[in-house]
Amino acid sequence: MLDILLDGDLSRLRAESVAEQLGMSCTTLRRRLRADHTHYQFLLDRARQYRCEQCLKSVWLPGKCLADELGYLEVNSFYRAFRRWTGFSYSEYKLRRERGQTWLH
């Protein structure tokens, strides 16, 4: 499932489409995730965080561009997630990066 999230279009991937790609119903997917003590939104968030880290290793993008790349409908949702992942606002993190400091979380 993580391969699907890491490689897919995050703006279009919903639990239903992931379940379909895995050849199971959405109910079965939810049941299996619950058995593993997780849920779809948590895994989607981890995939977004990973892809964000990978992208920012190579090039700096404006927040709006990265939010679109990661499947966020609103840039402010991305900014809140970014702060949750790093402990810094996107602009604070850019300053840290310019000073040679790396990803913290």
C-alpha positions in Angstrom: 0.0 0.0 0.0 2.8 2.4 0.8 4.2 1.9 -2.7 0.9 3.1 -4.1 0.9 6.2 -1.9 4.6 7.0 -2.6 4.3 6.6 -6.3 0.7 7.8 -7.0 -1.0 11.1 -7.5 -1.7 12.1 -4.0 -4.4 14.6 -5.1 -6.4 11.7 -6.5 -5.6 8.8 -4.3 -8.5 8.0 -2.0 -8.9 5.0 0.3 -11.4 3.6 -2.2 -9.0 3.7 -5.1 -6.1 2.3 -3.1 -8.4 -0.6 -2.0 -9.4 -1.2 -5.6 -5.7 -1.3 -6.7 -5.0 -3.8 -3.9 -8.0 -5.9 -5.1 -10.1 -5.5 -2.0 -13.1 -3.6 -0.8 -12.6 -0.4 1.1 -14.2 -2.1 4.2 -11.6 -4.8 4.0 -8.8 -2.2 3.7 -10.1 -0.3 6.7 -10.4 -3.6 8.7 -6.8 -4.6 7.9 -5.4 -1.2 8.7 -7.3 -1.2 12.0 -5.8 -4.6 12.8 -2.4 -3.0 12.2 -3.4 -0.2 14.6 -3.3 2.5 11.9 -5.6 4.2 9.4 -5.5 5.5 5.8 -5.1 9.2 6.7 -2.1 8.4 8.9 -0.3 6.5 6.0 -1.3 9.2 3.6 0.3 11.8 5.9 3.5 9.8 6.2 3.7 9.4 2.4 3.2 13.2 2.0 5.9 13.8 4.6 8.4 11.5 2.9 7.7 12.9 -0.6 8.1 16.4 0.9 11.5 15.5 2.4 12.7 14.0 -0.9 11.6 17.0 -2.9 13.2 19.5 -0.6 16.5 17.6 -0.7 16.9 18.5 -4.3 15.1 21.8 -4.9 13.2 24.5 -3.0 9.7 25.0 -4.2 7.2 27.7 -3.3 4.7 26.4 -0.7 1.8 26.5 -3.2 3.7 24.3 -5.7 4.7 21.8 -3.1 1.2 21.7 -1.6 -0.1 20.9 -5.1 2.5 18.2 -5.6 1.6 16.6 -2.3 -2.1 16.6 -3.0 -3.3 19.3 -0.7 -6.3 21.3 -1.9 -5.4 24.3 0.3 -1.9 25.6 0.8 -2.7 26.4 4.5 -3.3 22.7 5.1 0.1 21.9 3.8 1.7 24.6 6.0 0.0 23.2 9.1 1.2 19.7 8.2 4.7 21.0 7.5 4.9 22.6 10.9 3.7 19.4 12.5 6.4 17.4 10.7 9.3 19.8 11.3 8.4 22.0 14.2 9.0 25.0 12.0 6.9 27.1 9.6 7.8 26.7 5.9 9.5 30.1 5.8 11.4 29.4 9.0 12.6 26.1 7.6 13.7 27.8 4.4 15.9 30.1 6.5 17.4 27.2 8.3 18.1 25.4 5.1 19.8 28.5 3.7 22.1 28.4 6.7 23.0 24.8 6.0 20.8 23.2 8.7 19.0 20.0 7.7 15.6 18.4 8.2 14.9 18.0 11.9 12.2 15.4 12.2 
